[in-house]
Amino acid sequence: MADGATFDFEREISPHLGALQHLARRLTRNREDAEDLVQSTLERAYRHRGRYRTNLRGWLATILTRLAIDGQAPCSPCPGRRLARRGGAARANGGRPARRRGARAGPRRTRSTA
């Protein structure tokens, strides 16, 4: 597409499908969620194919990663959130409720004004 040529979406995308599926599988840790994420990525890439310029694999990986992080795809990159939605977070953590990433273990300390 760089030289004004017509962008043949299917032909251009097919060499990168393996890398997309691998990345999606790493992010979701679930085959079905990874397939959904790749499908959402390809749909979005097709809708916005006019924005593609040079690095197709990088562009597709960015779309996939942002969909996973933003939660706009039907999967979640954090297994704890996925377990919490399914009611299994307590079982996965030995009976303890799941903590948010970055949550403090104890009470917050405030600065004294003295």
N, CA, C and O atoms as CSV, one atom per row, in Angstrom:
chain,resi,resn,atom,element,x,y,z
A,1,MET,N,N,0.816,-1.197,0.000
A,1,MET,CA,C,0.000,0.000,0.000
A,1,MET,C,C,0.858,1.258,0.000
A,1,MET,O,O,0.356,2.332,-0.332
A,2,ALA,N,N,2.100,1.163,0.352
A,2,ALA,CA,C,2.956,2.328,0.481
A,2,ALA,C,C,3.100,3.102,-0.825
A,2,ALA,O,O,3.204,4.328,-0.794
A,3,ASP,N,N,3.107,2.423,-1.977
A,3,ASP,CA,C,3.281,3.095,-3.254
A,3,ASP,C,C,1.956,3.362,-3.958
A,3,ASP,O,O,1.924,3.424,-5.187
A,4,GLY,N,N,0.895,3.516,-3.235
A,4,GLY,CA,C,-0.395,3.787,-3.830
A,4,GLY,C,C,-1.070,2.537,-4.377
A,4,GLY,O,O,-2.136,2.633,-4.986
A,5,ALA,N,N,-0.474,1.371,-4.174
A,5,ALA,CA,C,-1.074,0.132,-4.644
A,5,ALA,C,C,-2.313,-0.192,-3.817
A,5,ALA,O,O,-2.452,0.256,-2.678
A,6,THR,N,N,-3.199,-0.966,-4.401
A,6,THR,CA,C,-4.404,-1.368,-3.694
A,6,THR,C,C,-4.030,-2.322,-2.570
A,6,THR,O,O,-3.189,-3.204,-2.748
A,7,PHE,N,N,-4.648,-2.144,-1.427
A,7,PHE,CA,C,-4.349,-2.953,-0.250
A,7,PHE,C,C,-5.214,-4.205,-0.277
A,7,PHE,O,O,-6.419,-4.132,-0.035
A,8,ASP,N,N,-4.607,-5.358,-0.570
A,8,ASP,CA,C,-5.303,-6.635,-0.555
A,8,ASP,C,C,-5.231,-7.163,0.878
A,8,ASP,O,O,-4.250,-7.796,1.269
A,9,PHE,N,N,-6.273,-6.898,1.647
A,9,PHE,CA,C,-6.264,-7.150,3.085
A,9,PHE,C,C,-5.920,-8.597,3.418
A,9,PHE,O,O,-5.010,-8.847,4.209
A,10,GLU,N,N,-6.621,-9.533,2.837
A,10,GLU,CA,C,-6.414,-10.942,3.187
A,10,GLU,C,C,-4.991,-11.407,2.859
A,10,GLU,O,O,-4.367,-12.103,3.660
A,11,ARG,N,N,-4.489,-11.031,1.707
A,11,ARG,CA,C,-3.144,-11.444,1.301
A,11,ARG,C,C,-2.078,-10.809,2.195
A,11,ARG,O,O,-1.090,-11.458,2.538
A,12,GLU,N,N,-2.271,-9.573,2.564
A,12,GLU,CA,C,-1.288,-8.872,3.390
A,12,GLU,C,C,-1.305,-9.348,4.845
A,12,GLU,O,O,-0.261,-9.383,5.497
A,13,ILE,N,N,-2.469,-9.709,5.350
A,13,ILE,CA,C,-2.617,-10.080,6.754
A,13,ILE,C,C,-2.165,-11.516,7.020
A,13,ILE,O,O,-1.602,-11.795,8.079
A,14,SER,N,N,-2.398,-12.416,6.090
A,14,SER,CA,C,-2.187,-13.846,6.341
A,14,SER,C,C,-0.786,-14.219,6.860
A,14,SER,O,O,-0.706,-15.114,7.700
A,15,PRO,N,N,0.318,-13.600,6.423
A,15,PRO,CA,C,1.618,-13.980,6.998
A,15,PRO,C,C,1.775,-13.620,8.473
A,15,PRO,O,O,2.668,-14.138,9.143
A,16,HIS,N,N,0.923,-12.744,8.982
A,16,HIS,CA,C,1.057,-12.259,10.355
A,16,HIS,C,C,0.077,-12.917,11.326
A,16,HIS,O,O,0.108,-12.622,12.521
A,17,LEU,N,N,-0.780,-13.789,10.843
A,17,LEU,CA,C,-1.790,-14.403,11.706
A,17,LEU,C,C,-1.175,-15.232,12.830
A,17,LEU,O,O,-1.662,-15.193,13.959
A,18,GLY,N,N,-0.122,-15.972,12.540
A,18,GLY,CA,C,0.529,-16.781,13.573
A,18,GLY,C,C,1.055,-15.935,14.713
A,18,GLY,O,O,0.885,-16.283,15.881
A,19,ALA,N,N,1.696,-14.821,14.379
A,19,ALA,CA,C,2.226,-13.924,15.416
A,19,ALA,C,C,1.093,-13.295,16.216
A,19,ALA,O,O,1.205,-13.140,17.432
A,20,LEU,N,N,0.000,-12.930,15.543
A,20,LEU,CA,C,-1.152,-12.362,16.254
A,20,LEU,C,C,-1.765,-13.381,17.208
A,20,LEU,O,O,-2.096,-13.051,18.347
A,21,GLN,N,N,-1.915,-14.609,16.745
A,21,GLN,CA,C,-2.499,-15.645,17.594
A,21,GLN,C,C,-1.600,-15.936,18.782
A,21,GLN,O,O,-2.088,-16.158,19.890
A,22,HIS,N,N,-0.297,-15.938,18.564
A,22,HIS,CA,C,0.636,-16.171,19.666
A,22,HIS,C,C,0.546,-15.053,20.714
A,22,HIS,O,O,0.494,-15.321,21.915
A,23,LEU,N,N,0.529,-13.810,20.251
A,23,LEU,CA,C,0.426,-12.675,21.172
A,23,LEU,C,C,-0.898,-12.710,21.928
A,23,LEU,O,O,-0.932,-12.483,23.137
A,24,ALA,N,N,-1.980,-12.993,21.222
A,24,ALA,CA,C,-3.294,-13.048,21.874
A,24,ALA,C,C,-3.330,-14.163,22.917
A,24,ALA,O,O,-3.906,-13.991,23.991
A,25,ARG,N,N,-2.727,-15.280,22.610
A,25,ARG,CA,C,-2.701,-16.402,23.555
A,25,ARG,C,C,-1.901,-16.041,24.800
A,25,ARG,O,O,-2.276,-16.417,25.910
A,26,ARG,N,N,-0.789,-15.305,24.619
A,26,ARG,CA,C,0.013,-14.863,25.767
A,26,ARG,C,C,-0.765,-13.885,26.634
A,26,ARG,O,O,-0.671,-13.933,27.860
A,27,LEU,N,N,-1.526,-13.006,26.014
A,27,LEU,CA,C,-2.269,-12.001,26.772
A,27,LEU,C,C,-3.474,-12.591,27.492
A,27,LEU,O,O,-3.791,-12.179,28.608
A,28,THR,N,N,-4.141,-13.542,26.871
A,28,THR,CA,C,-5.389,-14.054,27.446
A,28,THR,C,C,-5.226,-15.352,28.216
A,28,THR,O,O,-6.015,-15.647,29.114
A,29,ARG,N,N,-4.213,-16.127,27.873
A,29,ARG,CA,C,-3.974,-17.443,28.479
A,29,ARG,C,C,-5.165,-18.381,28.294
A,29,ARG,O,O,-5.434,-19.238,29.136
A,30,ASN,N,N,-5.873,-18.203,27.173
A,30,ASN,CA,C,-7.067,-18.995,26.901
A,30,ASN,C,C,-7.276,-19.016,25.394
A,30,ASN,O,O,-7.300,-17.964,24.755
A,31,ARG,N,N,-7.427,-20.209,24.823
A,31,ARG,CA,C,-7.525,-20.341,23.366
A,31,ARG,C,C,-8.760,-19.634,22.808
A,31,ARG,O,O,-8.664,-18.918,21.811
A,32,GLU,N,N,-9.914,-19.827,23.439
A,32,GLU,CA,C,-11.143,-19.229,22.918
A,32,GLU,C,C,-11.096,-17.702,22.989
A,32,GLU,O,O,-11.488,-17.015,22.046
A,33,ASP,N,N,-10.616,-17.185,24.109
A,33,ASP,CA,C,-10.501,-15.729,24.239
A,33,ASP,C,C,-9.487,-15.169,23.240
A,33,ASP,O,O,-9.679,-14.084,22.691
A,34,ALA,N,N,-8.412,-15.918,23.010
A,34,ALA,CA,C,-7.399,-15.475,22.048
A,34,ALA,C,C,-7.987,-15.415,20.641
A,34,ALA,O,O,-7.714,-14.474,19.896
A,35,GLU,N,N,-8.778,-16.397,20.277
A,35,GLU,CA,C,-9.414,-16.394,18.954
A,35,GLU,C,C,-10.355,-15.210,18.807
A,35,GLU,O,O,-10.388,-14.562,17.761
A,36,ASP,N,N,-11.127,-14.927,19.865
A,36,ASP,CA,C,-12.029,-13.767,19.835
A,36,ASP,C,C,-11.245,-12.469,19.703
A,36,ASP,O,O,-11.649,-11.563,18.974
A,37,LEU,N,N,-10.132,-12.384,20.406
A,37,LEU,CA,C,-9.304,-11.178,20.364
A,37,LEU,C,C,-8.700,-10.968,18.974
A,37,LEU,O,O,-8.676,-9.844,18.473
A,38,VAL,N,N,-8.220,-12.031,18.358
A,38,VAL,CA,C,-7.672,-11.924,17.001
A,38,VAL,C,C,-8.773,-11.501,16.028
A,38,VAL,O,O,-8.549,-10.663,15.155
A,39,GLN,N,N,-9.958,-12.084,16.183
A,39,GLN,CA,C,-11.082,-11.714,15.309
A,39,GLN,C,C,-11.429,-10.230,15.459
A,39,GLN,O,O,-11.633,-9.534,14.464
A,40,SER,N,N,-11.495,-9.754,16.697
A,40,SER,CA,C,-11.780,-8.332,16.933
A,40,SER,C,C,-10.694,-7.448,16.341
A,40,SER,O,O,-10.977,-6.379,15.800
A,41,THR,N,N,-9.453,-7.899,16.446
A,41,THR,CA,C,-8.327,-7.151,15.891
A,41,THR,C,C,-8.440,-7.038,14.376
A,41,THR,O,O,-8.246,-5.961,13.812
A,42,LEU,N,N,-8.757,-8.156,13.716
A,42,LEU,CA,C,-8.869,-8.141,12.261
A,42,LEU,C,C,-10.044,-7.287,11.799
A,42,LEU,O,O,-9.958,-6.604,10.779
A,43,GLU,N,N,-11.137,-7.326,12.548
A,43,GLU,CA,C,-12.288,-6.476,12.201
A,43,GLU,C,C,-11.914,-5.007,12.289
A,43,GLU,O,O,-12.231,-4.223,11.395
A,44,ARG,N,N,-11.240,-4.638,13.365
A,44,ARG,CA,C,-10.848,-3.237,13.532
A,44,ARG,C,C,-9.815,-2.827,12.491
A,44,ARG,O,O,-9.880,-1.722,11.953
A,45,ALA,N,N,-8.869,-3.705,12.206
A,45,ALA,CA,C,-7.847,-3.398,11.197
A,45,ALA,C,C,-8.492,-3.216,9.827
A,45,ALA,O,O,-8.094,-2.330,9.071
A,46,TYR,N,N,-9.464,-4.028,9.506
A,46,TYR,CA,C,-10.131,-3.899,8.207
A,46,TYR,C,C,-10.895,-2.577,8.113
A,46,TYR,O,O,-10.851,-1.898,7.087
A,47,ARG,N,N,-11.596,-2.221,9.194
A,47,ARG,CA,C,-12.342,-0.954,9.194
A,47,ARG,C,C,-11.426,0.247,9.017
A,47,ARG,O,O,-11.791,1.232,8.376
A,48,HIS,N,N,-10.214,0.153,9.600
A,48,HIS,CA,C,-9.290,1.301,9.581
A,48,HIS,C,C,-8.077,1.044,8.689
A,48,HIS,O,O,-7.000,1.588,8.935
A,49,ARG,N,N,-8.244,0.224,7.665
A,49,ARG,CA,C,-7.112,-0.151,6.807
A,49,ARG,C,C,-6.496,1.042,6.096
A,49,ARG,O,O,-5.345,0.962,5.667
A,50,GLY,N,N,-7.206,2.124,5.958
A,50,GLY,CA,C,-6.653,3.320,5.328
A,50,GLY,C,C,-5.604,4.009,6.181
A,50,GLY,O,O,-4.847,4.834,5.671
A,51,ARG,N,N,-5.540,3.691,7.473
A,51,ARG,CA,C,-4.565,4.306,8.367
A,51,ARG,C,C,-3.218,3.596,8.352
A,51,ARG,O,O,-2.220,4.146,8.817
A,52,TYR,N,N,-3.184,2.366,7.814
A,52,TYR,CA,C,-1.944,1.589,7.783
A,52,TYR,C,C,-0.924,2.269,6.881
A,52,TYR,O,O,-1.262,2.735,5.793
A,53,ARG,N,N,0.342,2.327,7.342
A,53,ARG,CA,C,1.384,2.964,6.544
A,53,ARG,C,C,2.521,2.003,6.203
A,53,ARG,O,O,2.687,1.671,5.029
A,54,THR,N,N,3.313,1.541,7.178
A,54,THR,CA,C,4.498,0.765,6.828
A,54,THR,C,C,4.612,-0.580,7.552
A,54,THR,O,O,4.708,-1.609,6.883
A,55,ASN,N,N,4.606,-0.615,8.868
A,55,ASN,CA,C,4.867,-1.822,9.641
A,55,ASN,C,C,3.555,-2.525,9.989
A,55,ASN,O,O,2.959,-2.260,11.033
A,56,LEU,N,N,3.116,-3.411,9.119
A,56,LEU,CA,C,1.814,-4.059,9.295
A,56,LEU,C,C,1.770,-4.910,10.551
A,56,LEU,O,O,0.794,-4.840,11.298
A,57,ARG,N,N,2.797,-5.713,10.807
A,57,ARG,CA,C,2.796,-6.571,12.000
A,57,ARG,C,C,2.737,-5.729,13.273
A,57,ARG,O,O,1.990,-6.051,14.197
A,58,GLY,N,N,3.509,-4.671,13.324
A,58,GLY,CA,C,3.488,-3.794,14.496
A,58,GLY,C,C,2.143,-3.112,14.680
A,58,GLY,O,O,1.657,-2.973,15.802
A,59,TRP,N,N,1.547,-2.687,13.575
A,59,TRP,CA,C,0.232,-2.033,13.623
A,59,TRP,C,C,-0.818,-3.005,14.150
A,59,TRP,O,O,-1.629,-2.643,15.002
A,60,LEU,N,N,-0.806,-4.229,13.647
A,60,LEU,CA,C,-1.768,-5.240,14.096
A,60,LEU,C,C,-1.539,-5.604,15.567
A,60,LEU,O,O,-2.498,-5.760,16.323
A,61,ALA,N,N,-0.277,-5.739,15.971
A,61,ALA,CA,C,0.033,-6.058,17.369
A,61,ALA,C,C,-0.419,-4.937,18.295
A,61,ALA,O,O,-0.882,-5.200,19.405
A,62,THR,N,N,-0.291,-3.703,17.855
A,62,THR,CA,C,-0.742,-2.567,18.665
A,62,THR,C,C,-2.255,-2.590,18.823
A,62,THR,O,O,-2.767,-2.371,19.921
A,63,ILE,N,N,-2.964,-2.849,17.751
A,63,ILE,CA,C,-4.429,-2.934,17.827
A,63,ILE,C,C,-4.829,-4.043,18.783
A,63,ILE,O,O,-5.681,-3.835,19.646
A,64,LEU,N,N,-4.229,-5.216,18.643
A,64,LEU,CA,C,-4.563,-6.362,19.488
A,64,LEU,C,C,-4.294,-6.058,20.958
A,64,LEU,O,O,-5.135,-6.327,21.815
A,65,THR,N,N,-3.131,-5.504,21.245
A,65,THR,CA,C,-2.768,-5.206,22.629
A,65,THR,C,C,-3.707,-4.170,23.241
A,65,THR,O,O,-4.137,-4.317,24.385
A,66,ARG,N,N,-4.023,-3.135,22.488
A,66,ARG,CA,C,-4.918,-2.099,23.019
A,66,ARG,C,C,-6.326,-2.625,23.239
A,66,ARG,O,O,-6.982,-2.249,24.211
A,67,LEU,N,N,-6.798,-3.490,22.351
A,67,LEU,CA,C,-8.112,-4.105,22.557
A,67,LEU,C,C,-8.116,-4.937,23.832
A,67,LEU,O,O,-9.074,-4.885,24.603
A,68,ALA,N,N,-7.068,-5.692,24.059
A,68,ALA,CA,C,-6.985,-6.524,25.250
A,68,ALA,C,C,-6.933,-5.680,26.519
A,68,ALA,O,O,-7.622,-5.977,27.495
A,69,ILE,N,N,-6.128,-4.643,26.508
A,69,ILE,CA,C,-5.969,-3.797,27.695
A,69,ILE,C,C,-7.234,-2.987,27.962
A,69,ILE,O,O,-7.673,-2.884,29.108
A,70,ASP,N,N,-7.818,-2.418,26.923
A,70,ASP,CA,C,-9.010,-1.596,27.087
A,70,ASP,C,C,-10.243,-2.416,27.405
A,70,ASP,O,O,-11.260,-1.868,27.830
A,71,GLY,N,N,-10.166,-3.719,27.207
A,71,GLY,CA,C,-11.310,-4.573,27.487
A,71,GLY,C,C,-12.414,-4.454,26.458
A,71,GLY,O,O,-13.556,-4.820,26.735
A,72,GLN,N,N,-12.097,-3.947,25.268
A,72,GLN,CA,C,-13.113,-3.817,24.227
A,72,GLN,C,C,-13.322,-5.120,23.489
A,72,GLN,O,O,-14.322,-5.289,22.791
A,73,ALA,N,N,-12.394,-6.039,23.637
A,73,ALA,CA,C,-12.562,-7.371,23.063
A,73,ALA,C,C,-13.218,-8.244,24.126
A,73,ALA,O,O,-13.202,-7.882,25.302
A,74,PRO,N,N,-13.784,-9.361,23.755
A,74,PRO,CA,C,-14.482,-10.191,24.731
A,74,PRO,C,C,-13.543,-10.992,25.625
A,74,PRO,O,O,-13.894,-12.089,26.060
A,75,CYS,N,N,-12.360,-10.465,25.904
A,75,CYS,CA,C,-11.435,-11.160,26.791
A,75,CYS,C,C,-10.815,-10.150,27.743
A,75,CYS,O,O,-11.033,-8.946,27.613
A,76,SER,N,N,-10.062,-10.632,28.674
A,76,SER,CA,C,-9.373,-9.770,29.612
A,76,SER,C,C,-7.922,-10.223,29.709
A,76,SER,O,O,-7.670,-11.422,29.830
A,77,PRO,N,N,-6.958,-9.302,29.659
A,77,PRO,CA,C,-5.571,-9.720,29.723
A,77,PRO,C,C,-5.157,-10.185,31.113
A,77,PRO,O,O,-4.106,-10.808,31.266
A,78,CYS,N,N,-5.954,-9.898,32.114
A,78,CYS,CA,C,-5.611,-10.262,33.478
A,78,CYS,C,C,-6.413,-11.488,33.898
A,78,CYS,O,O,-7.636,-11.402,34.007
A,79,PRO,N,N,-5.762,-12.633,34.140
A,79,PRO,CA,C,-6.509,-13.832,34.495
A,79,PRO,C,C,-7.323,-13.657,35.773
A,79,PRO,O,O,-8.368,-14.288,35.927
A,80,GLY,N,N,-6.862,-12.815,36.687
A,80,GLY,CA,C,-7.610,-12.589,37.928
A,80,GLY,C,C,-8.972,-11.972,37.666
A,80,GLY,O,O,-9.958,-12.350,38.300
A,81,ARG,N,N,-9.036,-11.017,36.728
A,81,ARG,CA,C,-10.318,-10.408,36.396
A,81,ARG,C,C,-11.240,-11.411,35.721
A,81,ARG,O,O,-12.447,-11.424,35.966
A,82,ARG,N,N,-10.656,-12.256,34.864
A,82,ARG,CA,C,-11.469,-13.248,34.186
A,82,ARG,C,C,-12.029,-14.236,35.203
A,82,ARG,O,O,-13.192,-14.627,35.114
A,83,LEU,N,N,-11.205,-14.640,36.172
A,83,LEU,CA,C,-11.676,-15.552,37.212
A,83,LEU,C,C,-12.735,-14.894,38.082
A,83,LEU,O,O,-13.704,-15.539,38.485
A,84,ALA,N,N,-12.552,-13.611,38.372
A,84,ALA,CA,C,-13.521,-12.908,39.203
A,84,ALA,C,C,-14.875,-12.845,38.519
A,84,ALA,O,O,-15.911,-12.992,39.167
A,85,ARG,N,N,-14.868,-12.624,37.198
A,85,ARG,CA,C,-16.133,-12.582,36.472
A,85,ARG,C,C,-16.835,-13.929,36.512
A,85,ARG,O,O,-18.063,-14.001,36.543
A,86,ARG,N,N,-16.044,-14.992,36.513
A,86,ARG,CA,C,-16.618,-16.335,36.506
A,86,ARG,C,C,-16.846,-16.868,37.909
A,86,ARG,O,O,-17.329,-17.989,38.067
A,87,GLY,N,N,-16.508,-16.085,38.939
A,87,GLY,CA,C,-16.745,-16.505,40.311
A,87,GLY,C,C,-15.686,-17.440,40.853
A,87,GLY,O,O,-15.914,-18.090,41.872
A,88,GLY,N,N,-14.539,-17.529,40.209
A,88,GLY,CA,C,-13.528,-18.469,40.651
A,88,GLY,C,C,-12.308,-17.818,41.270
A,88,GLY,O,O,-11.327,-18.512,41.536
A,89,ALA,N,N,-12.324,-16.520,41.509
A,89,ALA,CA,C,-11.142,-15.839,42.026
A,89,ALA,C,C,-10.781,-16.320,43.422
A,89,ALA,O,O,-9.603,-16.503,43.727
A,90,ALA,N,N,-11.764,-16.522,44.258
A,90,ALA,CA,C,-11.480,-16.967,45.621
A,90,ALA,C,C,-10.852,-18.367,45.609
A,90,ALA,O,O,-9.912,-18.626,46.361
A,91,ARG,N,N,-11.358,-19.262,44.769
A,91,ARG,CA,C,-10.778,-20.607,44.683
A,91,ARG,C,C,-9.347,-20.540,44.164
A,91,ARG,O,O,-8.483,-21.272,44.646
A,92,ALA,N,N,-9.085,-19.677,43.193
A,92,ALA,CA,C,-7.749,-19.579,42.603
A,92,ALA,C,C,-6.740,-19.011,43.589
A,92,ALA,O,O,-5.547,-19.291,43.466
A,93,ASN,N,N,-7.175,-18.227,44.558
A,93,ASN,CA,C,-6.285,-17.602,45.530
A,93,ASN,C,C,-6.350,-18.293,46.883
A,93,ASN,O,O,-6.056,-17.666,47.901
A,94,GLY,N,N,-6.718,-19.538,46.922
A,94,GLY,CA,C,-6.756,-20.274,48.185
A,94,GLY,C,C,-7.823,-19.768,49.130
A,94,GLY,O,O,-7.621,-19.799,50.344
A,95,GLY,N,N,-8.948,-19.305,48.623
A,95,GLY,CA,C,-10.036,-18.829,49.472
A,95,GLY,C,C,-10.012,-17.337,49.724
A,95,GLY,O,O,-10.989,-16.780,50.225
A,96,ARG,N,N,-8.901,-16.673,49.382
A,96,ARG,CA,C,-8.818,-15.222,49.578
A,96,ARG,C,C,-9.400,-14.515,48.370
A,96,ARG,O,O,-9.252,-15.008,47.252
A,97,PRO,N,N,-10.058,-13.376,48.555
A,97,PRO,CA,C,-10.572,-12.626,47.405
A,97,PRO,C,C,-9.417,-12.065,46.583
A,97,PRO,O,O,-8.339,-11.795,47.112
A,98,ALA,N,N,-9.652,-11.894,45.284
A,98,ALA,CA,C,-8.623,-11.370,44.386
A,98,ALA,C,C,-8.348,-9.912,44.714
A,98,ALA,O,O,-9.265,-9.139,44.990
A,99,ARG,N,N,-7.058,-9.543,44.679
A,99,ARG,CA,C,-6.678,-8.147,44.887
A,99,ARG,C,C,-6.425,-7.498,43.553
A,99,ARG,O,O,-6.018,-8.150,42.592
A,100,ARG,N,N,-6.673,-6.194,43.505
A,100,ARG,CA,C,-6.327,-5.445,42.305
A,100,ARG,C,C,-4.826,-5.405,42.160
A,100,ARG,O,O,-4.084,-5.445,43.141
A,101,ARG,N,N,-4.388,-5.325,40.902
A,101,ARG,CA,C,-2.966,-5.158,40.660
A,101,ARG,C,C,-2.552,-3.795,41.189
A,101,ARG,O,O,-3.177,-2.785,40.865
A,102,GLY,N,N,-1.509,-3.760,41.997
A,102,GLY,CA,C,-1.019,-2.506,42.553
A,102,GLY,C,C,-1.716,-2.098,43.839
A,102,GLY,O,O,-1.423,-1.029,44.374
A,103,ALA,N,N,-2.625,-2.910,44.352
A,103,ALA,CA,C,-3.328,-2.561,45.590
A,103,ALA,C,C,-2.381,-2.720,46.773
A,103,ALA,O,O,-1.521,-3.601,46.776
A,104,ARG,N,N,-2.540,-1.874,47.763
A,104,ARG,CA,C,-1.700,-1.942,48.957
A,104,ARG,C,C,-2.164,-3.079,49.861
A,104,ARG,O,O,-3.350,-3.403,49.921
A,105,ALA,N,N,-1.204,-3.676,50.563
A,105,ALA,CA,C,-1.528,-4.785,51.451
A,105,ALA,C,C,-2.154,-4.289,52.748
A,105,ALA,O,O,-3.030,-4.955,53.299
A,106,GLY,N,N,-1.731,-3.153,53.238
A,106,GLY,CA,C,-2.225,-2.671,54.523
A,106,GLY,C,C,-2.954,-1.354,54.385
A,106,GLY,O,O,-3.203,-0.882,53.275
A,107,PRO,N,N,-3.300,-0.755,55.528
A,107,PRO,CA,C,-4.001,0.535,55.478
A,107,PRO,C,C,-3.084,1.632,54.947
A,107,PRO,O,O,-1.864,1.566,55.099
A,108,ARG,N,N,-3.675,2.621,54.336
A,108,ARG,CA,C,-2.874,3.743,53.829
A,108,ARG,C,C,-2.355,4.583,54.978
A,108,ARG,O,O,-3.037,4.799,55.980
A,109,ARG,N,N,-1.170,5.033,54.811
A,109,ARG,CA,C,-0.578,5.929,55.815
A,109,ARG,C,C,-0.692,7.353,55.328
A,109,ARG,O,O,-0.497,7.630,54.145
A,110,THR,N,N,-1.002,8.239,56.219
A,110,THR,CA,C,-1.080,9.661,55.866
A,110,THR,C,C,0.045,10.393,56.539
A,110,THR,O,O,0.527,9.967,57.588
A,111,ARG,N,N,0.472,11.490,55.950
A,111,ARG,CA,C,1.532,12.283,56.545
A,111,ARG,C,C,0.982,13.072,57.721
A,111,ARG,O,O,-0.123,13.612,57.672
A,112,SER,N,N,1.762,13.122,58.754
A,112,SER,CA,C,1.324,13.916,59.910
A,112,SER,C,C,1.726,15.374,59.673
A,112,SER,O,O,2.751,15.645,59.048
A,113,THR,N,N,0.941,16.279,60.159
A,113,THR,CA,C,1.183,17.709,59.950
A,113,THR,C,C,1.967,18.313,61.092
A,113,THR,O,O,2.193,19.523,61.094
A,114,ALA,N,N,2.386,17.534,62.053
A,114,ALA,CA,C,3.086,18.056,63.241
A,114,ALA,C,C,4.511,18.380,63.005
A,114,ALA,O,O,5.203,18.825,63.921
